[in-house]
């Protein structure tokens, strides 16, 4: 009979092992967040998740499970759910260094080429205004400018899902003007025609708010010109 030189490992009962009281809830919330977010790189996302919690920041967590979009022919790694995460994290900062935006994109595993293309389209250098960066990012998952602005309303609204997706008209105008500037083919007289129609026909009756049904109305001038 052979005997092992290894000492017997101590045996602990559950009563002998102290478990931090907050640990079960932390692990539960982490598991729920991972299931909702479905990160491509679980380890990298987990590091970003706990780093955000430790720093008192908004963690990279989707509000709900995001199903694949049938109209999106290729998986670009960029989705409205991820953009909503990024908006929550970055919008309070207004204008911020591009390196900070890139890091947040990396945290949610958005391919670097997507980030690079947005930077190129926006001609961003060292810093970027987050609203401008977001507008271009949304346009990359939209079919056209109208669809981009619908998605922006859905992303920014305080209304519950399925409601009107209202946002302040002043905020909407800034996005529309910037996207028109990026487009390059929409002239100022047409932009003014769109804004005047919406302001006089709808916004004046909606306490300064606008929602997608206003600018997709048949009588509204086409946003694209």
Secondary structure, DSSP 8 states (H G I E B T S, - for coil): -----S-------TTTS---TTHHHHHHHHHHHHHHH--SSHHHHHHHHHHHHHTT---S--SS-----TT--S--S--HHHHHHHHHHHGGG-EEEHHHHHHHHHHTT--HHHHHHHHHHHT--SEEEHHHHHHHHHHTTSSSHHHHHHHHHHHH--S-TTS---EEHHHHHHHHHHHHHHH----HHHHHHHHHHHHHHTGGGTTTEE-HHHHTSTTS--TT-
